[in-house]
Amino acid sequence: MRTKRIRDLLLSKLGHRDADAAKAKIEAALSSAGLKIKDDGKTEYLLFLGEGEIAALAGLIDRHWDKLVVAAEKKSKKDAKASVSPEIGKSVKALLKDGGKAVDVALFGRMLADLPAVNQEAACQVAHAISTHRVEREFDYFTAVDDKGDDDETGAGMIGQVEFNSATFYRYAVVNLNKLVANLQNDRELALSAVRAFTLAIARAVPTGKQNSFAAHNPPEFIGVCLRHAAPMNLANAFETPVAPRRDESFSAQSVRELARHESRLSAVYGSPQDQWLTLDLSAQWSADKGTAQTTLQALADAATALATQALSAQET
């Protein structure tokens, strides 16, 4: 949950308590750990918290309800913080320290400026998508007529334009398996579930903006999963020389072929003999002898999970 309204979330979980008293006690408990609530009831910046952390915070406040009563009666927030038992502040920090085993936090990390002890370094890095070829900007010019306009209104009720483009994109992400397991408090099974969910999600993720105007529901033509043993490799330089348009072949097919060529050149120098590929290729341009081909996204996610399991088991032995 990413929100500035942590007080309201906690208040809803303490619904059996008096609302005014609960607000004051929530503020005192959070303040004791260094998280400030402004006069509008929000934190100064967005907090990225797991659902388990939110529930545990509510439980902590409920358990220490009587101990927080002095803080709730203080007039200033500074006095309130000073009056809370240091043990409560330590308990709040300890509760937040490990991210509550939330996969979102474990994958993408978080930073709390006022509470650096609970910062989480991300196990996942995601690069911006880039086009594999030169892109021309297009313009969608539109007008709309006011259906209830007067007889003397002959112009448009609205006029404007939207800029857009259509391109074949290369998108890259890397997950550090060891860091993911560590972020999830060494819960290996949860980490493997996260790998499967991430594989499915990154393939299906589609931006929601302007979908009613463009209906851009275009799944990938090619998905490659590689277990690297030496270092991650972003293959974006495959398109340093942009793919050129051809009448007899799509951008997607050419892009996959260039990607495969570039990967072969890089892996020969920087790769490891133990590197393993899994692919889902609708373009039929990836080398058949390079990795194990999958026929469905579900099969790819299962195979990626099995590959991660194999890697973690090898480390344990």
C-alpha positions in Angstrom: 0.0 0.0 0.0 1.5 3.3 -1.1 -0.2 6.2 0.7 0.1 9.3 2.8 -3.1 8.3 4.7 -1.6 5.8 7.1 -3.5 7.3 10.0 -6.9 6.7 8.3 -5.9 3.1 7.4 -4.9 2.4 11.0 -8.1 4.2 12.2 -10.2 1.8 10.2 -8.5 -1.2 11.8 -9.1 0.3 15.2 -12.8 0.9 14.6 -13.7 -0.6 18.0 -11.9 2.2 19.7 -13.0 5.9 20.1 -12.1 7.7 16.9 -10.7 10.9 18.5 -8.6 9.0 21.0 -7.4 6.6 18.3 -6.2 9.4 16.1 -4.1 10.9 18.9 -2.6 7.5 19.8 -1.8 6.6 16.2 0.0 9.9 15.8 1.9 9.4 19.0 2.9 5.9 18.1 4.1 6.9 14.6 5.8 10.0 16.0 7.8 7.9 18.5 9.4 6.2 15.5 10.0 9.5 13.6 7.0 9.4 11.3 5.2 12.7 11.5 1.5 13.3 10.8 0.7 16.8 9.5 -2.3 18.8 10.6 -4.3 17.5 7.6 -3.9 13.9 9.0 -1.4 12.9 6.3 2.3 12.0 6.3 4.7 14.4 4.6 5.4 11.9 1.8 4.1 8.6 0.5 4.8 5.6 2.7 5.2 2.2 1.0 4.0 -0.4 3.5 2.9 -4.0 3.3 -0.6 -5.0 4.3 1.0 -7.1 7.1 2.9 -4.1 8.4 -0.3 -2.0 8.6 -2.2 -4.7 10.4 0.7 -5.2 12.8 0.9 -1.5 13.5 -2.8 -1.4 14.4 -2.3 -4.4 16.7 0.7 -2.8 18.4 -1.3 0.4 19.1 -4.2 -1.6 20.3 -2.0 -3.6 22.7 -0.3 -0.5 24.1 -3.5 1.6 24.2 -3.2 2.4 27.9 0.5 3.3 27.6 -0.2 5.8 24.8 -2.9 7.6 26.9 -0.4 10.2 28.3 0.9 11.0 24.8 -2.6 11.5 23.5 -3.3 14.1 26.1 -0.2 16.2 25.2 -1.0 19.4 23.3 2.1 19.5 21.0 3.4 16.7 18.7 6.9 17.3 20.2 5.6 16.7 23.7 3.6 13.7 22.5 6.7 12.1 21.1 8.7 12.8 24.2 6.1 11.2 26.4 5.8 7.9 24.6 7.8 5.0 26.0 11.0 4.5 24.0 10.1 0.8 23.9 7.1 1.6 21.8 9.2 3.6 19.3 11.6 0.7 19.1 8.7 -1.8 18.6 7.4 0.3 15.7 10.8 0.5 14.0 11.3 -3.2 14.5 8.0 -4.0 13.0 8.8 -2.0 9.9 12.4 -3.1 9.5 11.9 -6.2 7.4 9.1 -4.9 5.2 6.5 -7.3 6.6 7.5 -9.9 3.9 5.6 -7.8 1.4 6.7 -9.0 -2.1 6.1 -5.5 -3.6 8.5 -3.9 -1.0 11.0 -6.8 -1.4 11.1 -6.4 -5.2 11.0 -2.6 -5.6 12.4 -1.4 -2.3 11.4 1.7 -0.4 12.9 4.8 1.2 11.6 6.5 4.4 13.5 9.7 4.8 12.6 10.1 8.5 13.3 6.4 9.3 16.3 5.3 7.3 16.7 2.1 9.4 13.7 0.6 7.7 14.7 1.5 4.1 14.7 -1.5 1.8 17.1 -1.9 -1.1 15.2 -3.2 -4.2 15.8 -6.7 -5.5 14.5 -5.7 -8.9 15.6 -3.1 -11.4 13.4 -2.1 -14.4 14.7 -0.1 -17.4 12.7 2.3 -19.4 11.3 0.8 -22.6 13.0 2.0 -25.7 11.9 1.7 -29.4 14.0 -0.6 -31.5 13.7 1.7 -34.5 13.2 5.3 -35.5 9.8 6.6 -34.4 7.7 9.3 -36.1 5.4 11.3 -33.8 1.7 11.2 -34.9 -1.1 13.7 -34.2 -4.7 12.8 -33.5 -6.7 16.0 -34.3 -10.2 15.9 -32.9 -13.3 18.1 -32.6 -16.5 17.7 -30.7 -19.9 19.4 -31.3 -22.1 20.5 -28.4 -25.3 18.5 -28.9 -27.3 21.1 -27.0 -25.8 24.2 -28.7 -27.9 27.1 -29.9 -28.8 27.6 -33.5 -26.2 30.4 -33.9 -23.4 28.2 -32.5 -21.8 26.8 -35.6 -18.3 26.1 -34.3 -17.0 23.1 -32.3 -17.7 22.8 -28.6 -14.2 21.4 -28.2 -11.1 21.2 -30.3 -7.6 19.8 -29.7 -4.9 17.2 -30.6 -3.2 14.3 -28.9 0.4 13.3 -29.8 1.2 9.6 -29.9 3.5 7.0 -31.6 3.4 3.4 -32.5 6.7 1.4 -32.0 8.2 -1.9 -31.3 9.7 -1.6 -27.8 12.5 -3.4 -25.9 11.9 -3.7 -22.2 14.4 -5.1 -19.7 14.2 -6.0 -16.0 16.5 -7.9 -13.7 15.8 -9.6 -10.4 18.5 -10.5 -7.9 17.4 -13.8 -6.5 19.6 -13.8 -3.4 18.5 -10.3 -2.5 14.9 -11.2 -3.0 15.2 -14.1 -0.6 17.0 -11.9 1.9 14.4 -9.1 1.6 11.7 -11.7 2.3 13.4 -12.8 5.5 14.8 -16.0 3.9 11.3 -17.2 3.0 12.4 -19.2 -0.1 8.9 -20.4 -1.1 7.5 -16.8 -1.0 10.5 -15.7 -3.1 9.8 -18.4 -5.7 6.1 -17.4 -5.8 7.3 -13.8 -6.4 9.4 -14.9 -9.3 6.4 -16.6 -11.0 4.1 -13.7 -10.3 6.7 -11.2 -11.6 7.2 -13.3 -14.8 3.5 -13.2 -15.5 3.0 -9.6 -14.5 5.8 -8.1 -16.6 4.5 -9.8 -19.7 0.9 -8.7 -19.1 1.6 -5.2 -17.8 0.0 -2.6 -20.1 -0.1 1.1 -19.3 -3.6 2.3 -18.5 -3.3 5.9 -19.7 -5.4 6.8 -22.8 -6.5 3.2 -23.4 -10.0 4.4 -24.3 -8.5 6.4 -27.1 -5.9 3.8 -28.3 -6.9 0.3 -27.0 -3.2 -0.6 -26.9 -3.6 -4.2 -25.7 -0.6 -5.7 -27.5 1.2 -8.6 -25.7 4.9 -9.2 -26.4 6.0 -11.0 -29.5 9.1 -12.3 -27.7 9.8 -12.9 -24.0 13.3 -14.1 -22.9 14.2 -15.1 -19.4 17.9 -15.7 -18.7 19.5 -17.0 -15.4 22.9 -15.2 -15.3 25.7 -16.4 -13.2 28.3 -13.7 -13.8 26.5 -10.3 -14.1 23.2 -9.0 -15.5 23.2 -7.9 -19.2 20.9 -5.3 -20.6 20.7 -5.9 -24.4 19.5 -2.4 -25.3 22.7 -1.8 -27.4 21.3 -4.3 -29.9 19.4 -1.3 -31.2 22.2 1.3 -31.1 21.8 1.0 -34.9 18.0 1.3 -35.3 16.1 -1.5 -37.1 15.2 -0.3 -40.6 11.7 -0.7 -42.1 11.3 -3.5 -44.7 8.3 -4.4 -46.8 8.8 -8.1 -46.3 9.5 -8.3 -42.6 8.0 -6.8 -39.4 9.9 -4.6 -36.9 9.2 -7.2 -34.3 10.9 -10.1 -36.2 13.9 -8.0 -37.1 14.2 -6.8 -33.5 14.2 -10.3 -32.1 16.9 -11.4 -34.6 19.1 -8.4 -33.7 18.6 -9.1 -30.0 19.7 -12.7 -30.4 22.8 -11.6 -32.4 23.8 -9.0 -29.8 23.3 -11.4 -26.9 25.5 -14.0 -28.6 28.3 -11.4 -29.0 28.0 -10.2 -25.4 27.7 -13.6 -23.8 30.8 -14.9 -25.6 32.8 -12.3 -23.8 31.0 -11.5 -20.6 28.7 -14.5 -20.0 29.1 -17.8 -18.2 28.8 -21.3 -19.5 26.1 -21.9 -16.9 23.8 -19.2 -18.2 20.4 -20.6 -19.1 17.7 -19.2 -21.4 13.9 -19.7 -21.5 12.0 -18.1 -24.4 8.5 -17.5 -25.6 8.9 -16.5 -29.2 6.1 -15.7 -31.6 8.4 -14.3 -34.2 10.3 -17.5 -34.8 13.6 -15.5 -35.0 15.3 -16.7 -31.8 17.8 -19.5 -32.4 16.2 -22.9 -31.6 19.4 -24.2 -30.0 19.6 -21.2 -27.6 17.7 -22.1 -24.5 14.4 -23.9 -24.0 11.4 -22.7 -25.9 8.0 -22.5 -24.1 4.6 -22.4 -25.9 2.5 -20.4 -23.4 3.1 -17.7 -20.8 2.0 -20.0 -18.0 4.6 -22.6 -19.1 7.2 -19.8 -19.2 6.4 -18.7 -15.7 6.5 -22.3 -14.4 9.9 -22.9 -16.1 11.3 -19.6 -14.7 10.2 -20.7 -11.2 11.9 -24.1 -11.7 15.0 -22.4 -12.9 15.1 -20.1 -9.8 14.5 -23.2 -7.6 17.4 -24.9 -9.2 19.7 -21.9 -8.7 18.8 -21.5 -5.1 19.2 -25.2 -4.4 22.6 -25.2 -6.0 23.7 -22.5 -3.7 22.5 -24.4 -0.6 24.5 -27.4 -1.6 
